[in-house]
């Protein structure tokens, strides 16, 4: 497979989030509109910071979310730290969550547990309130292709909408709390609430864009460019949730990174070692630190 880098424009663009407080780095392959930043209205995040309680993430400062203060106390949203960044709670300025009410359920998932399997009947959408999971598709020969990783606030499970059955399986990479939303009820509410309808359409469009971006990345970038883009994409996403986008937890194995980027385990390991030798990244247990983000941008 031939690989080439685009000479112009610069492969990454550095900007800021809508809050203007966290640097955001985007690669063309991950230049997706954020449904969150365009749909959220009102002040939903406080300036209070907290230390992460998740094992293995000591040293990462997480931004504390103040969520819907008017939500019934029985709703998970009232106690959810995904808050401002939740792609579902943002729909219709909170109208979908308010209408679903207690139909929203919380599910605890252990590391390695399958949230749903390929072939399962499609009934729900899912949003992690904490933790990270992967979506995996297996071909007829048993080869795995990871199609995405979802962190807190990011909706998944949309792969089952078209056929009524999930095409992928979702697996927790660490202990998680997952919000479970009944899709048929949400779809019915979208017919009644135009803002929710537009929000769901945009959410599905972003999922399509992300899949196309992944194909572009695999087809047009070499191994170092793929890994650099992957790290910068995670940095941008975690940067909306933490005080320092250059420092974030990485609970994704190198094997899974390879299955996502179309690289072998050996290539991913060699690329990480090369980045460390060049002083571009550093590891502190489960925490990865991007020590030279400008150099990663230029790869």
N, C-alpha and C positions, 0 to 999 in steps of 0.2 A: 504494500500500500504506500503510495507516495504521500509525503507530508510537506506542507509549505506554510510559511507564516505570511500573513498579510503585511506588506510593507507600509501601507498607509490606509487609513489613519492609525494612530497608536492603538494597540490591541486592547487597552483598558482605558476606561474613563473614570476619573475620581471626582466624586461629587459629595453631596451631603444628604442626609435624610430630611424628611419633611420637618422634623423637629429642629434641624440645624445644629445638632449637637454631636452627631456621630459620623465620622467619615464613611463614605460608601464607595465601594470599588466595584465596577461592573465590567465584565468581559463581553464581547459581542455574542459569544455562545450562551451567555447567561443574562443578556440584556432584556430581561422580562419586566413588563410593567408590574408594579406591586399593587395587587388588588387592595391590600391593606391600606397603603398610604393614600390611595385615591378615594377609598370608601369611608374611612374613619372620620367622624366629626365629633367635636367636643373635646374637652380635656380629659383624657383617660389614663394619663400616666403621671405619677408623682415624681419628685426629684429624690425621693428616698432610695438609698442603695442598700442592698443586703448581700451578705456572703452566701454563696450557694451551699445548700445543705446536701446536694447530691454527692455521694462518695466519689473521690477521684477528681473533684473539680475545685479543690481548695485553691484560693488565690485568684479565682475568677470573680469579679464583682458584677452581680446581676442587678439590673434596674428593676425596682419594685413597681408593679402595675396597680393602679387604682381602677377598678372595673366599675360596672354599672351599679351605682349606689342605690338606684331605685329598683333594682331587680329584687324579686322575692328572695328571702333568705334561704329558701329551699333550692334555688337554682345554683348549680356549680359555678356559674359565671361570677357570682358575688364573691367567691373566694379564689378565683382563678388568677394566677400571675401572668397568663398569656395576654389577658386584657386587651390593651391597645393593638396588639399585633395579631389577634385572633381573626382569621379570615371569615369565620362564621358570625361571630358576635358583631363584626363590622357591617354585615349586610343590612341594608335598610336602616342604617344608624341604630342598630340594635333591635329593629322591628321583628326580625325572624326569631331571635332568642326570646324576646318577650312573648311572642305568639306561641312558640313551642312550649314554653313554660316547663313544667315538670316532666314533659316527654323526653327532655334531654337527660341522658343517663351518664354516669361515670363508671369507668371500668378500670380496674387495676390489672396491669400486664407485667409479667415477670420477664427478665432478660431471656431471649431465646424463644419466647412463646409466640406462636402464630396468632395473629389477630383475626385474620380470615385467610382462607385458602383459595387458590385458583379453582373455579368451578362452583364455589359457594354461591347461593342465591344472593343477589344484591338487595340489601334492605336499608343500609345506613351509610352515612358519611361519618368520618372520624377526624378528631382534632386532638393532638397531644396537648395536655396542659404542662407536661414536663417530660423530659426524655427524648429519645430519638428512635425512629424505626426505618426499615428499608422496604422497598417494594421490589419484588423479584418475579421475573418471568422465566419459565423453564421451557426450552424447545423440545422437540421430539427426541433428540439425542441426549437429553438430560443436561444440556449445557445451560448455565444460569446467566441471565442478563439482568443486572440490577438497574431499574429504571428511575430510581430516585431515593432520596433520604428526606424524611420529614422531621422537623424539630417543632418545638412548642409553638402553637398558634397556626400551624400550616395544615390545611385540610388535605385528607387523602381518602381513597376509596372510590374515586370517580370513575375508575376503570370499568366498573360494572354497569354503568348507566345505559350504554348502548344496547347490550345484549341481555341485560337482566341477570347476568352472572359475572363474578369477578374473573378477570383475565390474569391477574397477578396474585401473589400472596404477600401479605404484609407481616413482617417479623420484627419484634422489639429487639433492639440492640442493647438495651439496658432496662432496668425497672422503669415502668411508665405509668402515668395516669392518662387515660384517653377519654375524651368526651364523645358520646355516641348520639347521633342525631338521626331520627327517622326520616329517610329521604322522601317517601311518598307524601308525608305530611308537609315537609318543607316545600316540595314541588307545588302542592295545593295552595300553600300560603303565598308562593311566588306569583301565582295567578291572580291573587287578590291584592298583592302589594307590589306595585311597579318597581320600587327601589330595590326590593329583594330580588325580583326577576332579573333586573339589570346586573345586580351584583353576582348572582349565580352564573349568568352568562359570561361575565368577565372572568370569574374564577375558572370556569371550564376552558375559556380561551387561553388563559395563562398556562394551564396544564398542557394544552396543545403546543404552545410556544416553547415551553420548557423541553418537551420531547424533541421538537425540531432542533432546538439549540444543542441538545446532547448529540444528535446525529451530526450536526455541523462540526462540533468539537472533535468527535471521533474521526470524522472523515478528513478534516483539514489541518489538524494540529499534531505535532510530534509528541513524544511521551512527556518531556519536560513541560511543554506548553499545556498539555492536558492536566497534569498534576498541579501546576501553578494556578490554572484557571479554577480548578476544583477547590484549592485552599482559599483563594481569594473570594470565591463565591460563598463558602462557608463563613469566611471572615465578615463579609457584608451582611449575611443573614444573622449571625450571632452578634454582630456589631449593633444591631437594632435592639438587642436584648441585654447587652453587657456594657460596662463603662469603657472597655478597651477592645476594639475590634481586632487588634493584632494578637489577642490572647483568648483562646476558646478551647472547650473540651473536645477531644476527638475520640469518640467511642466507636469509630469505624475501623475495622481491620484493614490491613493492606490488601488482603485477598478481596475484600468487598470493594475497596477502591478500584482495584484492577477490573473487577467484574462490572463496575459502573463505567469506567473509562475505556474499556476494551483493551486492557493491558494485562500482561502476565504478572503474577506475584513477584517474580524476580525483577521485572522491570520497575515496578512500583518501589520495591525495596531499594534498588540501585538509585532511583531518582531521589528518594528521600535522603539517602546517604550523601549523594552529591550535593543536594541543597544544604545539608548540615555542614559539609566540608567548606562550602562557599560562604557560610555564615548567613544564609537566607532564612533558616528556620532553626528552632530549638525545641526539644521535648522536655517536659517536666512531669513525668508520670503520664497521666491521661491528658495533660494540658499541652497544646502545641502553641508555640509563640512564633509569629512571623517577624523575624528580627530585621528584615530588610524588604519591606513591602514594595518599595520603588523598584528594586531589582527584580522581584517577582513579576511586577507589572511589565517590565521590559523584556521578559523572556519570550 
